[in-house]
Amino acid sequence: MKKIEAVIKPFKLEEVKSALVERGISGMTVSEVKGYGRQKGHTELYRGAEYVVDFIPKIKLEIVVRDEEVEGIIEAIIKSAKTGKIGDGKIFVTPVERAIRIRTQESDEEAI
């Protein structure tokens, strides 16, 4: 099993979610996060004062999938989240040693 974490632009969430549902993903965790990378920050004007926004709002998706599903899920995220502009996001894939569904105590692939 693998955990896929994708950090994307907030306005792309519905498009990415639809692409993942089409791929058969039945559950995911979504968090509102802030961060920066090469995009850095930007300056904004508020009540006549200029200030720097260092952290850009993003959405982080977390999905645990079977090993054989990873490449298709990555492809779906890239296709639906890409704008071609700086700040499109990142995808991280890490191994998952164990998963347990609390209600039924099913474990590993049966739990996802």
N, CA, C and O of each residue as an XYZ file, in Angstrom:
448
protein
N       0.835     -1.173      0.000
C       0.000      0.000      0.000
C       0.883      1.240      0.000
O       2.000      1.231      0.517
N       0.358      2.298     -0.587
C       1.074      3.565     -0.644
C       0.137      4.693     -0.225
O      -1.075      4.633     -0.434
N       0.735      5.724      0.375
C       0.004      6.941      0.701
C       0.422      8.001     -0.298
O       1.609      8.291     -0.453
N      -0.550      8.572     -0.969
C      -0.296      9.646     -1.927
C      -0.757     10.944     -1.281
O      -1.917     11.087     -0.894
N       0.166     11.880     -1.171
C      -0.165     13.215     -0.682
C       0.020     14.173     -1.843
O       1.079     14.206     -2.470
N      -1.009     14.947     -2.124
C      -0.933     15.922     -3.204
C      -1.272     17.291     -2.644
O      -2.287     17.462     -1.968
N      -0.424     18.259     -2.927
C      -0.675     19.645     -2.540
C      -1.024     20.381     -3.821
O      -0.218     20.453     -4.749
N      -2.246     20.931     -3.865
C      -2.758     21.528     -5.102
C      -3.341     22.920     -4.835
O      -3.507     23.331     -3.686
N      -3.644     23.625     -5.910
C      -4.314     24.923     -5.794
C      -5.766     24.686     -5.356
O      -6.413     23.748     -5.820
N      -6.268     25.539     -4.463
C      -7.625     25.328     -3.923
C      -8.726     25.236     -4.970
O      -9.645     24.432     -4.817
N      -8.658     26.040     -6.033
C      -9.731     26.035     -7.026
C      -9.740     24.780     -7.894
O     -10.664     24.579     -8.682
N      -8.714     23.932     -7.755
C      -8.643     22.690     -8.519
C      -9.215     21.486     -7.758
O      -9.263     20.382     -8.301
N      -9.642     21.687     -6.524
C     -10.086     20.567     -5.693
C     -11.226     19.768     -6.318
O     -11.136     18.543     -6.395
N     -12.274     20.414     -6.759
C     -13.429     19.684     -7.314
C     -13.054     18.897     -8.558
O     -13.511     17.770     -8.749
N     -12.224     19.491     -9.399
C     -11.778     18.808    -10.616
C     -10.948     17.565    -10.285
O     -11.120     16.512    -10.900
N     -10.052     17.698     -9.312
C      -9.220     16.567     -8.898
C     -10.092     15.494     -8.249
O      -9.935     14.307     -8.535
N     -11.005     15.909     -7.380
C     -11.903     14.955     -6.721
C     -12.692     14.158     -7.752
O     -12.799     12.937     -7.634
N     -13.240     14.821     -8.753
C     -13.995     14.139     -9.813
C     -13.135     13.126    -10.553
O     -13.583     12.018    -10.850
N     -11.896     13.513    -10.850
C     -10.981     12.599    -11.549
C     -10.672     11.379    -10.700
O     -10.562     10.271    -11.226
N     -10.532     11.565     -9.397
C     -10.234     10.444     -8.509
C     -11.443      9.530     -8.329
O     -11.293      8.310     -8.263
N     -12.630     10.107     -8.251
C     -13.852      9.299     -8.148
C     -14.014      8.449     -9.402
O     -14.407      7.286     -9.313
N     -13.715      9.015    -10.569
C     -13.767      8.250    -11.828
C     -12.794      7.069    -11.801
O     -13.038      6.044    -12.438
N     -11.696      7.217    -11.064
C     -10.692      6.149    -10.934
C     -11.063      5.130     -9.868
O     -10.345      4.151     -9.666
N     -12.199      5.357     -9.175
C     -12.653      4.397     -8.182
C     -12.238      4.694     -6.753
O     -12.411      3.856     -5.868
N     -11.692      5.882     -6.518
C     -11.303      6.258     -5.160
C     -12.573      6.597     -4.377
O     -13.351      7.463     -4.778
N     -12.767      5.902     -3.261
C     -13.999      6.098     -2.500
C     -13.793      6.959     -1.264
O     -14.769      7.331     -0.613
N     -12.562      7.282     -0.924
C     -12.314      8.110      0.239
C     -10.979      8.807      0.177
O     -10.020      8.303     -0.408
N     -10.929      9.975      0.790
C      -9.689     10.742      0.859
C      -9.802     11.719      2.014
O     -10.902     12.008      2.484
N      -8.690     12.217      2.463
C      -8.663     13.262      3.482
C      -8.220     14.545      2.799
O      -7.245     14.557      2.046
N      -8.944     15.623      3.069
C      -8.639     16.926      2.470
C      -8.395     17.927      3.591
O      -9.195     18.037      4.520
N      -7.293     18.652      3.501
C      -6.950     19.664      4.505
C      -6.617     20.973      3.820
O      -6.015     20.992      2.747
N      -7.016     22.073      4.455
C      -6.576     23.386      3.995
C      -5.235     23.653      4.656
O      -5.116     23.604      5.881
N      -4.229     23.935      3.844
C      -2.884     24.156      4.358
C      -2.312     25.441      3.763
O      -2.886     26.023      2.842
N      -1.198     25.864      4.291
C      -0.482     27.013      3.738
C       0.975     26.631      3.603
O       1.491     25.848      4.399
N       1.638     27.174      2.607
C       3.045     26.876      2.428
C       3.631     27.699      1.299
O       2.959     28.540      0.703
N       4.885     27.441      1.021
C       5.522     28.086     -0.117
C       6.648     27.212     -0.622
O       7.201     26.391      0.110
N       6.970     27.401     -1.864
C       8.069     26.698     -2.504
C       8.729     27.690     -3.437
O       9.078     28.797     -3.028
N       8.897     27.306     -4.661
C       9.484     28.217     -5.647
C       8.584     29.405     -5.917
O       9.044     30.463     -6.347
N       7.291     29.222     -5.660
C       6.322     30.288     -5.903
C       6.588     31.482     -4.979
O       6.213     32.613     -5.288
N       7.236     31.218     -3.850
C       7.504     32.217     -2.816
C       6.184     32.821     -2.350
O       5.147     32.159     -2.378
N       6.228     34.053     -1.929
C       5.020     34.740     -1.493
C       4.674     35.845     -2.473
O       5.169     35.883     -3.599
N       3.821     36.731     -2.022
C       3.483     37.893     -2.835
C       3.096     39.041     -1.916
O       2.859     38.835     -0.726
N       3.033     40.252     -2.467
C       2.646     41.406     -1.663
C       1.191     41.763     -1.930
O       0.700     41.638     -3.052
N       0.517     42.206     -0.886
C      -0.869     42.646     -0.990
C      -1.007     43.997     -0.332
O      -0.170     44.399      0.476
N      -2.063     44.690     -0.683
C      -2.349     45.992     -0.124
C      -3.574     45.873      0.771
O      -4.613     45.383      0.329
N      -3.468     46.312      2.017
C      -4.590     46.274      2.951
C      -4.663     47.604      3.689
O      -3.743     47.968      4.422
N      -5.751     48.319      3.492
C      -5.963     49.643      4.117
C      -4.776     50.564      3.883
O      -4.313     51.250      4.795
N      -4.301     50.569      2.668
C      -3.216     51.459      2.288
C      -1.824     50.991      2.655
O      -0.837     51.628      2.286
N      -1.733     49.888      3.377
C      -0.411     49.383      3.768
C      -0.080     48.131      2.960
O      -0.919     47.254      2.758
N       1.148     48.080      2.515
C       1.604     46.918      1.745
C       2.208     45.905      2.706
O       2.971     46.271      3.600
N       1.872     44.643      2.528
C       2.457     43.604      3.364
C       2.715     42.357      2.537
O       2.089     42.137      1.500
N       3.653     41.542      3.015
C       4.069     40.340      2.295
C       3.289     39.134      2.820
O       3.196     38.914      4.028
N       2.739     38.369      1.898
C       2.086     37.107      2.240
C       3.093     36.010      1.923
O       3.325     35.681      0.760
N       3.693     35.444      2.982
C       4.736     34.437      2.794
C       4.176     33.064      2.467
O       4.762     32.317      1.683
N       3.044     32.732      3.066
C       2.474     31.407      2.899
C       1.237     31.473      2.014
O       0.317     32.252      2.265
N       1.231     30.652      0.984
C       0.159     30.624      0.003
C      -0.850     29.544      0.405
O      -0.446     28.434      0.751
N      -2.163     29.845      0.366
C      -3.161     28.814      0.692
C      -3.155     27.698     -0.345
O      -3.120     27.955     -1.549
N      -3.190     26.475      0.126
C      -3.213     25.286     -0.736
C      -4.177     24.268     -0.141
O      -4.677     24.440      0.970
N      -4.428     23.212     -0.896
C      -5.217     22.073     -0.426
C      -4.305     20.853     -0.444
O      -3.574     20.619     -1.406
N      -4.364     20.078      0.641
C      -3.582     18.832      0.691
C      -4.543     17.653      0.709
O      -5.414     17.555      1.574
N      -4.371     16.757     -0.262
C      -5.155     15.524     -0.353
C      -4.289     14.377      0.138
O      -3.101     14.308     -0.177
N      -4.883     13.481      0.907
C      -4.188     12.276      1.343
C      -5.045     11.075      0.975
O      -6.222     11.005      1.330
N      -4.439     10.129      0.256
C      -5.156      8.955     -0.230
C      -4.254      7.744     -0.018
O      -3.069      7.788     -0.346
N      -4.807      6.666      0.529
C      -4.053      5.417      0.650
C      -4.626      4.445     -0.369
O      -5.832      4.203     -0.401
N      -3.749      3.888     -1.204
C      -4.188      3.014     -2.298
C      -3.315      1.764     -2.374
O      -2.240      1.693     -1.777
N      -3.807      0.791     -3.121
C      -3.013     -0.407     -3.399
C      -1.856     -0.027     -4.323
O      -1.962      0.914     -5.109
N      -0.770     -0.757     -4.223
C       0.423     -0.454     -5.022
C       0.119     -0.333     -6.512
O       0.636      0.556     -7.188
N      -0.720     -1.228     -7.016
C      -0.996     -1.225     -8.459
C      -1.832     -0.029     -8.920
O      -1.943      0.206    -10.124
N      -2.414      0.722     -8.003
C      -3.243      1.878     -8.366
C      -2.461      3.185     -8.414
O      -2.959      4.186     -8.928
N      -1.250      3.185     -7.886
C      -0.493      4.422     -7.683
C      -0.308      5.223     -8.964
O      -0.643      6.407     -8.990
N       0.208      4.624    -10.014
C       0.515      5.372    -11.236
C      -0.735      6.000    -11.862
O      -0.691      7.137    -12.331
N      -1.844      5.261    -11.867
C      -3.091      5.800    -12.413
C      -3.612      6.977    -11.614
O      -4.138      7.934    -12.182
N      -3.468      6.914    -10.295
C      -3.916      8.001     -9.425
C      -3.041      9.230     -9.638
O      -3.549     10.348     -9.728
N      -1.746      9.031     -9.717
C      -0.825     10.149     -9.969
C      -1.175     10.826    -11.289
O      -1.247     12.052    -11.369
N      -1.390     10.025    -12.315
C      -1.747     10.546    -13.640
C      -3.036     11.368    -13.578
O      -3.117     12.440    -14.179
N      -4.039     10.871    -12.854
C      -5.317     11.578    -12.732
C      -5.146     12.908    -12.000
O      -5.752     13.908    -12.382
N      -4.328     12.922    -10.958
C      -4.098     14.165    -10.212
C      -3.386     15.191    -11.088
O      -3.786     16.354    -11.148
N      -2.337     14.755    -11.760
C      -1.583     15.683    -12.614
C      -2.483     16.260    -13.703
O      -2.500     17.470    -13.927
N      -3.219     15.403    -14.366
C      -4.068     15.848    -15.471
C      -5.126     16.858    -15.002
O      -5.411     17.826    -15.707
N      -5.697     16.640    -13.835
C      -6.773     17.511    -13.372
C      -6.303     18.727    -12.579
O      -7.041     19.706    -12.474
N      -5.093     18.692    -12.016
C      -4.610     19.805    -11.190
C      -3.704     20.771    -11.943
O      -3.477     21.891    -11.484
N      -3.190     20.355    -13.079
C      -2.195     21.156    -13.793
C      -2.805     22.377    -14.472
O      -3.797     22.276    -15.194
N      -2.186     23.542    -14.224
C      -2.562     24.760    -14.942
C      -1.424     25.188    -15.870
O      -1.626     25.973    -16.796
N      -0.226     24.661    -15.606
C       0.935     25.054    -16.392
C       1.637     26.278    -15.820
O       2.615     26.760    -16.392
N       1.145     26.778    -14.698
C       1.734     27.961    -14.072
C       2.421     27.563    -12.770
O       2.141     26.509    -12.200
N       3.316     28.418    -12.317
C       4.036     28.157    -11.071
C       3.035     27.985     -9.927
O       2.016     28.673     -9.875
N       3.333     27.065     -9.018
C       2.466     26.840     -7.868
C       1.409     25.771     -8.066
O       0.493     25.658     -7.253
N       1.514     24.976     -9.138
C       0.534     23.903     -9.376
C       0.554     22.857     -8.271
O      -0.453     22.186     -8.047
N       1.672     22.704     -7.577
C       1.710     21.793     -6.439
C       2.722     20.683     -6.578
O       3.580     20.694     -7.461
N       2.598     19.717     -5.674
C       3.518     18.573     -5.623
C       2.736     17.326     -5.242
O       1.652     17.402     -4.664
N       3.309     16.180     -5.579
C       2.750     14.884     -5.192
C       3.870     14.102     -4.505
O       4.993     14.035     -5.006
N       3.553     13.515     -3.358
C       4.502     12.693     -2.618
C       3.898     11.310     -2.438
O       2.711     11.186     -2.135
N       4.704     10.268     -2.620
C       4.247      8.883     -2.451
C       5.140      8.221     -1.406
O       6.365      8.222     -1.527
N       4.508      7.656     -0.376
C       5.251      6.988      0.688
C       4.628      5.628      0.979
O       3.427      5.441      0.780
N       5.430      4.684      1.447
C       4.882      3.369      1.790
C       4.025      3.436      3.057
O       4.283      4.238      3.955
N       3.003      2.579      3.110
C       2.149      2.445      4.292
C       2.350      1.029      4.816
O       2.089      0.058      4.106
N       2.804      0.913      6.037
C       3.061     -0.407      6.619
C       1.781     -1.120      7.010
O       1.666     -2.336      6.858
N       0.820     -0.360      7.515
C      -0.390     -0.998      8.016
C      -1.546     -0.015      8.008
O      -1.357      1.184      8.213
N      -2.749     -0.532      7.767
C      -3.983      0.259      7.840
C      -5.023     -0.574      8.573
O      -5.125     -1.782      8.359
N      -5.789      0.072      9.436
C      -6.813     -0.639     10.201
C      -8.090      0.184     10.203
O      -8.071      1.368     10.538
N      -9.194     -0.439      9.831
C     -10.503      0.203      9.940
C     -10.976     -0.014     11.370
O     -11.136     -1.153     11.810
N     -11.199      1.066     12.087
C     -11.537      0.983     13.507
C     -12.845      0.235     13.739
O     -12.915     -0.622     14.621
N     -13.879      0.543     12.965
C     -15.192     -0.051     13.189
C     -15.187     -1.569     13.094
O     -15.752     -2.240     13.957
N     -14.558     -2.123     12.061
C     -14.610     -3.565     11.811
C     -13.315     -4.292     12.160
O     -13.278     -5.522     12.188
N     -12.277     -3.548     12.419
C     -10.935     -4.056     12.673
C     -10.333     -4.751     11.458
O      -9.365     -5.500     11.593
N     -10.889     -4.515     10.277
C     -10.265     -5.025      9.055
C      -8.901     -4.352      8.933
O      -8.710     -3.223      9.386
N      -7.962     -5.059      8.318
C      -6.637     -4.457      8.227
C      -6.090     -4.512      6.806
O      -6.538     -5.280      5.954
N      -5.105     -3.660      6.606
C      -4.367     -3.526      5.374
C      -5.285     -3.245      4.177
O      -6.117     -2.341      4.257
N      -5.162     -3.985      3.081
C      -5.930     -3.646      1.882
C      -7.443     -3.734      2.092
O      -8.190     -3.011      1.434
N      -7.906     -4.592      2.982
C      -9.338     -4.670      3.266
C      -9.828     -3.401      3.967
O     -11.007     -3.055      3.896
N      -8.915     -2.724      4.636
C      -9.279     -1.502      5.370
C      -9.369     -0.275      4.487
O      -9.972      0.728      4.870
N      -8.770     -0.349      3.299
C      -8.816      0.837      2.442
C      -9.887      0.656      1.399
O     -10.096      1.541      0.569
